[in-house]
């Protein structure tokens, strides 16, 4: 019984150490993200000032970019030719009779 208690105590100490390490990592990540947010805002202000100086409508550019992102298809889907969605071509079986090796691509 005492042996089991010692094992549990050792495990509890290990979990405590892991939790403390995790807290340190979370704190470091938070500091990094906060710093990146500040830099992002500084860069945005600089870009907006340069755009204004050149007569560029920042909001219009952002809106157009957002629309283009929505309208453009994912290049990965086009390149795959939707083959990944077809179970017969990914398994290598013939959809008609189930023979192996038929329906697979060879280059």
C-alpha positions as CSV (number, residue, x, y, z in Angstrom):
1,X,0.0,0.0,0.0
2,X,2.8,2.4,0.9
3,X,4.5,1.6,-2.4
4,X,1.4,2.5,-4.3
5,X,1.1,5.8,-2.4
6,X,4.7,6.6,-3.3
7,X,4.0,5.9,-7.0
8,X,1.0,8.2,-6.9
9,X,2.9,10.9,-5.1
10,X,5.7,10.7,-7.8
11,X,3.1,10.9,-10.5
12,X,1.4,13.8,-8.9
13,X,4.8,15.7,-8.7
14,X,5.4,14.9,-12.4
15,X,2.0,16.3,-13.3
16,X,2.7,19.4,-11.2
17,X,6.0,19.9,-13.0
18,X,4.3,19.5,-16.4
19,X,1.6,22.0,-15.4
20,X,4.2,24.6,-14.4
21,X,6.1,24.1,-17.6
22,X,2.9,24.5,-19.5
23,X,2.1,27.8,-17.6
24,X,5.5,29.1,-18.5
25,X,5.0,28.3,-22.2
26,X,1.6,29.9,-22.2
27,X,3.0,33.0,-20.6
28,X,5.8,33.2,-23.2
29,X,3.3,32.6,-26.0
30,X,1.1,35.3,-24.7
31,X,4.0,37.8,-24.6
32,X,5.0,36.8,-28.1
33,X,1.5,37.2,-29.5
34,X,1.1,40.6,-27.7
35,X,4.3,41.8,-29.2
36,X,3.2,40.6,-32.7
37,X,-0.1,42.4,-32.3
38,X,1.7,45.6,-31.6
39,X,4.0,45.2,-34.5
40,X,1.1,44.3,-36.7
41,X,-0.7,47.5,-35.7
42,X,2.4,49.6,-36.3
43,X,2.9,48.0,-39.8
44,X,-0.8,48.6,-40.6
45,X,-0.5,52.3,-39.6
46,X,2.6,52.7,-41.7
47,X,1.0,51.0,-44.8
48,X,-2.2,53.1,-44.4
49,X,-0.1,56.3,-44.2
50,X,1.8,55.3,-47.3
51,X,-1.4,54.4,-49.1
52,X,-3.0,57.7,-48.2
53,X,0.1,59.5,-49.4
54,X,-0.3,57.8,-52.8
55,X,-4.1,58.3,-52.9
56,X,-4.9,54.6,-52.4
57,X,-8.3,53.8,-50.8
58,X,-7.2,51.3,-48.1
59,X,-10.8,50.1,-47.3
60,X,-11.5,49.5,-51.0
61,X,-8.3,47.4,-51.4
62,X,-9.2,45.4,-48.3
63,X,-12.7,44.8,-49.5
64,X,-11.6,43.8,-52.9
65,X,-9.0,41.4,-51.5
66,X,-11.6,39.8,-49.2
67,X,-14.0,39.3,-52.2
68,X,-11.2,37.7,-54.2
69,X,-10.4,35.3,-51.4
70,X,-14.0,34.2,-51.3
71,X,-14.3,33.8,-55.0
72,X,-11.0,32.1,-55.8
73,X,-11.2,28.3,-55.6
74,X,-8.7,26.4,-53.6
75,X,-5.8,25.5,-55.9
76,X,-5.3,22.2,-54.0
77,X,-8.7,21.1,-55.0
78,X,-8.2,22.0,-58.7
79,X,-4.8,20.3,-58.8
80,X,-6.2,17.1,-57.4
81,X,-9.1,17.1,-59.9
82,X,-11.3,16.1,-57.1
83,X,-9.8,12.6,-57.3
84,X,-9.5,12.4,-53.5
85,X,-13.3,12.6,-53.3
86,X,-13.7,9.5,-55.5
87,X,-13.2,6.4,-53.3
88,X,-12.7,4.1,-56.3
89,X,-9.6,5.9,-57.5
90,X,-8.0,6.2,-54.1
91,X,-8.5,2.5,-53.2
92,X,-7.3,1.2,-56.5
93,X,-10.3,-1.0,-57.2
94,X,-12.5,-1.1,-60.3
95,X,-15.9,0.5,-59.5
96,X,-17.7,-2.1,-61.7
97,X,-16.2,-5.5,-60.6
98,X,-13.9,-4.6,-57.6
99,X,-10.7,-5.9,-59.3
100,X,-7.5,-4.7,-57.7
101,X,-5.2,-2.5,-59.7
102,X,-7.8,-1.2,-62.0
103,X,-8.6,2.5,-61.6
104,X,-5.2,3.4,-60.2
105,X,-3.1,6.0,-61.9
106,X,0.2,5.2,-63.4
107,X,2.7,7.7,-64.7
